[in-house]
Amino acid sequence: MRGLVYDKALAFRDDLPEPTPGEGECVIAVRLAGICATDHQITKGYAGFRGVLGHEWVGTVVSGSNRWLGKRVVCEINCVCRTCDLCRTGLSTHCRNRTVMGIVGRDGCFADLVAAPEMNLHEVPETLSDEEAVFAEPLAAAYQVMQQVRVDERTKVSVVGSGRLGLLVAQVLAKCGCALEVIGRNANTLAFCEKRGIQPRSVKDLSLRKDRDVVVECTGSPEGLELAMGLVRPRGTIVLKSTYAEGGVGTLSPVVVDEVTVVGSRCGPFSEALASLARRDVEVRSMVSRVFGLEKGLEAFEASADRGTIKVLLNIGR
Ligand SMILES: [Zn+2]
């Protein structure tokens, strides 16, 4: 089968063996997949991953139990043991024995076929297109912010970074009516915010007043954290959505001085994300900048690193 493999360098291959499903797993034909910042970080060495990349996708189950056969699905990325101490205490996304699709010890979705545990699957409502459903994973990650910090009408919130994830996080936060702004450097993505009634602010026009209650850092770069430090008020909260290939956390002393709470934030609730997409609560379709065939995967990666694009998708099996 075909796939995009990372092993010291990213390469397109058409001679990959088909995946062998483990106990409780099925095989899914990938229809459409999204490239995200984490994929780029992996190609710079993050997580030390080797294998098929990719973890944002929608596909059709081609082998597995009758419950799932033929269903169009999206898939949670953490594959967990259900028996370790963390799994047994409700922290299964942090399972001590977990593999993570396309990130830790398990092949991902930038391939014709992918194996996944059936318990990770969510059926996609018929009313959702593939182009919408492919956003379930990053949108779930955006909803995770709401589970970690309390935000209401009086909360002053800045989202730092107007890229793919920043735009999803901002749309989710906008629903709760907080005083919200999105800080970025890209005119296209800031215009997207304005169109959605979200206050855009260019990083160039910024004055750092340390007056925000909550800052959500979505830039994917260490400078984003520094900027967040300059925005958050004493005893405020920074939510970190970025992962970096290099340490790059910079100086954390302002965290101590200003008694800031830093909350790491990762994967989130898929069912909420799918329900939100079905209600058309968030606009995702106009976030798709370009779609490439799988064999053009390297080109797609380059395009998605370009600041002018928002989301780049891989059309794999349609
Ligand atoms: Zn476990």
Residues whose N, C-alpha, C, O or C-beta is under 5 A from the ligand:
A	BS01	ZN	V80 C81 R82 T83 C84 C87 C95 R96 N97
